[in-house]
Amino acid sequence: MTDVEVTIAICSHNRTEGLRECLNSLMNQETNGLFRFEILVVHTGSPGTSEVIEEFSRASDIPVRGILQKHGGPVVARNRGIDEARGKWIALFDDDQVAEPQWIRELWLVARDKNSKSVGGLLHLRLPEGCRRTLTKRCRRMLGETVMWDSVQPYTRQEGPGSGNQMIHRSVFKQVGMYDQSFSLRGYDTDMYRRIRMAGIESWFAPKAVGYHVIPADRLRDGFFKETSLHNGWSFARRDRLEKGIVFISLTAAMRTIQAIVINVPRLCWQIGTGSQEQILEGRIGLWRAEGYLRSTLYNIAPSLFRQSKFFKQYEFRAEKRFPPTNLGTDIATI
């Protein structure tokens, strides 16, 4: 379909009801006739997924397609979605998110007004019904919440768009390449933004392009925060090495380790004695991220000496692990 300007590309695995809610929100997008869009779901063939896609395809004038990609994980699925997209723009979304009706229009308007080939939107968290926790900013960011800027502005080196709410022009991928599949579960969007920025392409934030990341109860437990934080530190070290080299990450890892020993560990001990559950989790996240950065640095310096086989086995970096309740550590969720 040649008149489709935007392809909304979704990766889906084993989230039939989440995908249904996601697609329902995308069917209600208001474009004001500015452009046409299609919806493309790259999925692993989980039970019920094809049926949901066919249901929406039959019920709407908006083109809805499904592409089967059984192997390779989320990064391979992202790249497959880009390859199969018919639009000049690829808007990336996730099957555990829902969008406000103006979401895709606001991304498109900011891209047009700023003459930008890369734009990102705002992601709020939708916590489980009845959840009474007051999560800290760091905890919310680990769950996928984006920056909360209130105006249209360019992203910075420290703050970039995430792949769950981002629209990129097809020409960008021809210029900087596709998502790096070696990043596997996390960090591939950070690496893509690094390459986009280093290519001199300015990315802009669209505060009215609003989506909601639906958070299940099991993501509010220590096990999920720990794995996510370790992945986060690991991928940041990889990004820094690719951009600034091995000497830089070695010095950074050393400074982070000293900071953890001298400042963060004593602070965490004090928080355990006097602080709230959220403050304790905040301190642990900082230490886990520092550990991930250090492990990544050591692995980059001398992989034969620092193989970390047990670490890789425990925290599999190639596919998202679903923690059973018994492996979640301290249950600090109040739901």
C-alpha positions, 0 to 999 in steps of 0.5 A: 500500500503505497499511500501508507506514510507511517508503519506502527511496528509492534513486537509481541510475545505471549501477551494476547490480552495485552496485544488486544488492548494495545491494538484497540488503542492504536485503532483509535488514533486521530490523524486529522487526515494528515497521513495514513498509517498501518499496523504491523505486528511481528510475533512469535506465534504464541497461542491466540496472537494470530487470531487477535491480529486477524480480528482487528484486521477484519474489523477496521479500515486501518491495515493490520498485518502479522509477521511470524518471527519465531526465533531471535528475540526482541531485537531481531523482531524490531529489525524484521518490523523495519524490513517489512514496514511499508511506510516511510516512517516506522513508529515503534511500540510495544504489546504491553503499552496503550496509546492516547488517541493523539499519540501518532499524530503528535510524533508526526507533527513534531517530526514535521515542525522540527524537520527531524528524522527521529522523535520520541514520546512520553511514557507513563507507567500504569501500575496494577490496580490497587497498587499503593506504592510511591515509586522513586524516579529511578525505580520508575525509569527502570520500569520504562518511564521516560523523561517528563519534560513538559515542552518540545525539545531535543534529546541530550546525550544522557537522555534519549528516546526509548524504542517503546515510543519512538518514530524514525524515518526509514532513511536513518536505518540506511544511514546508521544501520539496523539495531545491533542484535548483539545487545539482545534484550536491553540496550539496543535502543540506547545503542541506536540512539548513540549511532543516530546522535553521532551521525549528526541526526538530532532527535526531538521529544514530543511531550503530547505523544503519550503512551502508558506502559502496563506494569504487571505485579511481578515487575514490582519485585526485587528480582525484576529490578535486579536483572533490569539494573544489571542489564542497564549497567552492562549495556551502558558500559558497552555504549560507552566503550563503542563511543569513547573507548576501553580506557574511558570505561575502565576509568568510569568503572573504577570511579563507580566502584569507589563510589559504591564502596565509599558512598553507596554501600554505607548509604544503603546500610543507613537506609536499611536501618532508617529508610522506607522500602522504596529508598532501600530499593533505590540504593540497591538499584544503584549498586546493581547498575554499578555491578553491571557496568563493572562486569561489562568492563571486565568482560570487555578488557579480558573476556578470557579471564572474566568469563562470568559464566555463572553470571550469564547463566543466572541472568540470561541476556538473550531472552526475557526471564519470567521470574516465579514468585519464589525467585523474586527475592524480597517482596516489597510490592504492596498491591 
